[in-house]
């Protein structure tokens, strides 16, 4: 039998720079909401973005792979 190379990150989410797609969607959503609500407080928006991304990465690191997808599906937000 021949050995077959299996890609290491076959099931990984797409990345843009150092953020995975699920975190990037949250960052863009918070940024747009921050501009829409009050464009004069962009510093507060960036603080919320940093807090949200750190919390999300901590949650992703402490749980099993696919846990966030399962939570979103379980709450009915994902068909």
PyMOL commands that set and color helices and strands:
alter all, ss='L'
color gray80, all
select helices_A, chain A and resi 21-37+42-62+67-74
alter helices_A, ss='H'
color red, helices_A
select strands_A, chain A and resi 15-16+19-20
alter strands_A, ss='S'
color yellow, strands_A
deselect
rebuild
show_as cartoon
